[in-house]
Amino acid sequence: MYRIPLQNIALKMRQNLNIKSISVKQLIAFYPKMFEEIKRFYPLDLRKDQEEYQHFPGIKEINRIIQDNILNKNNFRSRWDEGFHSDLAKALQVDVKGATGGLVPCTGGIIHLGEDHLGYPIEFNYYVSLLNDFYSIQIVEKGSSLHFEKRYAPNSSGTGTKRIIVSPIPGPYQSLFTEVENYLIANLENPVFIPFVFDTLQLENFQVSYKDCTAEGCFISDAFFHKLFNVQFNTEIVGEINYKIGALKNI
């Protein structure tokens, strides 16, 4: 069994999911480098159902990248499926399941770590953006959870994400987190870790074509990743959500 002894983790490293909205002005003020990366690819003043959205140069570039890396099956197989992810699996001696979620500008892998005492899976997730070598790592524990509607009101129960580990905290997953991260750093041209805090910040009026977001806007991380797990309002976040955020300011 792979469960972390949470009683040994400082309380400041544990919190429930806390969704916040951020304006473009705030993004520029607090995370100017992130703003520049988003602005390169997305029209922040247009909705995705507007014709001008698809004609924006950055959106055209995203579509070209998806065509070259995802829709071109030979390229996807040689570069990613039998290339990058297979090489990582061999180097670290782990089994990697593909985690590329459709026509999106990212690719990724999932490493199955085991189950908890109730039989729910524990999975190591990593994702690499095809836009700029941004990467993201989380360890996801599934479990029985309340689901919620778009405005975060609980409405039903079922299997959901019970806990997410977002940084290499002490415990049985720390070494694997570090090994995968070191591999990504060594094998990406300009690697930048994207902290989990950007999975909790909704950028006002921001939209991506491959995801239906809430009225408040998509999350900042949606600009670069399409992760194959969902979060609930009561998902527990373990670790430092701002892990390596200092490096982001120096892109």
C-alpha positions in Angstrom: 0.0 0.0 0.0 1.4 3.4 -1.0 -0.5 5.8 1.2 1.5 8.7 2.7 1.4 8.9 6.5 -0.3 12.3 6.4 0.0 12.8 10.2 3.8 13.3 9.5 3.2 16.1 7.1 3.0 19.7 8.4 -0.5 21.1 8.4 0.7 24.0 6.3 1.4 21.6 3.5 -2.3 20.4 3.4 -5.3 22.4 2.2 -8.6 21.9 0.4 -8.9 23.1 -3.1 -9.3 26.9 -3.1 -10.5 28.3 -6.4 -9.8 32.0 -7.1 -10.5 34.4 -10.0 -7.7 36.6 -11.3 -8.0 39.5 -13.8 -5.7 40.1 -16.7 -4.4 43.2 -14.9 -3.6 41.1 -11.8 -1.9 38.4 -14.0 0.3 41.1 -15.5 1.2 42.5 -12.1 1.8 39.2 -10.3 2.9 36.8 -13.0 4.1 38.9 -16.0 6.1 36.1 -17.6 3.0 33.8 -17.5 1.0 36.6 -19.1 3.5 36.9 -21.9 3.3 33.1 -22.6 -0.5 33.1 -22.7 -0.7 36.3 -24.8 1.5 34.6 -27.4 -1.1 31.9 -28.1 -4.5 33.1 -26.9 -6.7 36.2 -27.7 -7.7 37.3 -24.2 -10.4 39.7 -25.5 -12.2 37.1 -27.7 -14.6 34.2 -27.0 -13.9 30.9 -28.7 -17.2 31.0 -30.5 -16.2 34.2 -32.3 -14.8 33.9 -35.8 -11.9 36.1 -35.0 -10.8 33.7 -32.3 -9.8 31.0 -34.8 -8.0 33.5 -37.0 -5.8 34.7 -34.2 -2.1 33.9 -35.1 -1.5 32.1 -31.8 -4.5 29.9 -32.2 -3.3 29.1 -35.7 0.0 28.1 -34.3 -1.6 25.9 -31.7 -3.5 24.1 -34.4 -0.4 23.7 -36.4 1.4 22.2 -33.4 -1.5 19.8 -32.7 -1.5 18.8 -36.4 2.2 18.1 -36.4 2.4 16.3 -33.0 -1.0 14.7 -32.4 -3.0 14.3 -35.6 0.1 13.1 -37.5 0.1 9.6 -36.2 3.6 8.7 -37.3 5.0 11.8 -35.6 3.0 11.1 -32.4 4.2 7.5 -32.3 7.8 8.2 -33.0 8.2 11.4 -31.0 6.0 10.7 -28.0 4.4 7.3 -27.7 7.5 5.2 -28.7 9.9 8.1 -28.2 9.8 10.4 -25.2 7.4 8.4 -22.9 8.9 5.1 -23.8 12.4 6.4 -23.2 11.3 7.8 -19.8 9.8 4.4 -18.9 13.0 2.6 -19.8 15.3 5.0 -18.1 13.3 5.0 -14.8 12.2 1.3 -15.1 8.5 2.1 -14.7 5.4 1.4 -16.7 4.0 4.5 -18.4 0.5 4.7 -19.8 -0.2 7.5 -22.3 -2.1 10.5 -21.0 -2.5 12.6 -24.2 -6.1 13.7 -24.0 -7.2 14.3 -27.5 -6.6 17.3 -29.8 -4.8 19.4 -27.1 -1.4 21.1 -27.1 0.2 18.8 -24.5 1.2 15.2 -24.0 1.7 13.2 -20.8 2.0 9.9 -19.0 0.5 8.1 -16.0 2.4 5.7 -13.8 0.2 3.4 -11.7 1.5 3.3 -8.1 -1.0 1.0 -6.5 -4.3 1.2 -4.6 -5.4 2.4 -1.2 -7.0 0.2 1.4 -10.4 0.6 -0.4 -9.0 -0.3 -3.8 -9.0 3.2 -5.3 -6.1 3.9 -7.6 -3.1 6.1 -6.9 -1.5 7.5 -10.0 1.6 9.5 -10.9 0.7 12.1 -13.6 3.1 14.1 -15.6 2.3 16.5 -18.5 4.5 18.3 -21.0 3.2 21.3 -23.0 3.8 21.2 -26.7 3.8 25.0 -26.8 6.9 25.8 -24.7 8.3 22.9 -22.7 6.3 23.8 -19.6 5.8 20.6 -17.5 3.6 19.6 -14.6 3.6 16.7 -12.1 1.0 15.5 -9.7 0.3 12.3 -7.7 -3.5 11.7 -7.8 -5.4 9.6 -5.3 -8.9 8.7 -6.3 -11.7 8.0 -3.9 -15.4 8.5 -3.0 -16.1 12.2 -3.4 -18.9 14.7 -3.8 -19.2 16.1 -7.3 -20.3 19.6 -8.0 -21.8 21.8 -10.7 -20.0 24.6 -12.5 -20.3 27.0 -9.7 -19.0 24.5 -7.1 -22.2 23.5 -5.4 -22.1 19.9 -4.4 -24.9 17.9 -6.1 -23.9 14.2 -6.2 -21.4 11.7 -5.0 -19.2 9.2 -6.9 -15.6 8.5 -7.6 -13.5 11.6 -7.8 -10.1 13.0 -6.9 -9.7 12.7 -3.1 -6.1 14.0 -2.8 -3.4 15.5 -5.0 0.3 15.7 -4.1 1.8 18.7 -5.9 5.4 18.8 -4.8 8.1 16.3 -3.7 7.2 16.1 0.0 8.9 13.5 2.3 7.3 10.1 1.8 7.1 7.1 -0.5 6.6 9.2 -3.6 9.4 11.7 -3.1 12.1 9.9 -5.0 9.9 9.1 -8.0 8.7 12.7 -8.2 12.3 13.8 -8.2 13.5 11.2 -10.7 10.7 12.0 -13.2 11.3 15.8 -12.7 15.1 15.4 -13.3 14.4 13.3 -16.4 12.1 16.0 -17.8 14.6 18.7 -17.0 17.3 16.8 -18.8 15.3 16.0 -21.9 13.3 19.2 -22.5 15.0 22.1 -24.2 13.7 24.9 -22.0 12.0 23.1 -19.1 9.8 25.2 -16.7 7.8 23.6 -13.9 4.3 25.0 -13.6 3.2 25.1 -10.0 -0.3 23.7 -9.0 -1.4 27.2 -8.0 -2.1 27.9 -11.7 -4.6 25.0 -11.6 -6.6 27.0 -9.0 -6.5 30.4 -10.6 -9.3 31.2 -13.2 -8.3 33.9 -15.6 -11.3 36.2 -16.2 -13.0 35.6 -19.6 -10.1 33.3 -20.7 -11.2 30.5 -23.0 -9.5 27.6 -24.7 -11.1 25.8 -27.6 -10.7 22.2 -26.2 -12.4 22.7 -22.9 -15.7 24.1 -21.6 -14.9 26.3 -18.6 -17.1 28.1 -16.1 -18.5 31.6 -16.7 -15.6 33.0 -14.7 -13.1 31.6 -17.3 -10.6 28.8 -17.7 -7.8 28.0 -15.4 -4.4 29.5 -16.3 -3.0 25.9 -16.5 -5.6 25.1 -19.2 -3.5 27.3 -21.6 -0.8 24.6 -21.6 -2.2 21.3 -20.2 -5.3 19.1 -20.5 -5.0 16.8 -17.4 -6.8 13.5 -17.3 -8.2 14.0 -13.8 -10.9 16.2 -12.3 -10.8 18.1 -9.0 -13.7 18.5 -6.6 -14.4 21.3 -4.2 -13.3 19.1 -1.3 -10.2 17.6 -3.0 -7.2 17.8 -0.5 -4.1 19.4 -1.9 -0.9 18.1 -0.3 2.5 19.9 -0.7 3.6 23.3 -1.8 1.2 24.8 -4.5 3.9 27.4 -5.3 6.7 24.9 -5.7 9.3 26.4 -8.0 7.3 29.5 -8.8 10.4 31.6 -8.4 11.9 30.1 -11.6 8.8 31.1 -13.5 9.6 34.7 -13.0 12.9 34.3 -14.8 11.7 32.6 -18.0 
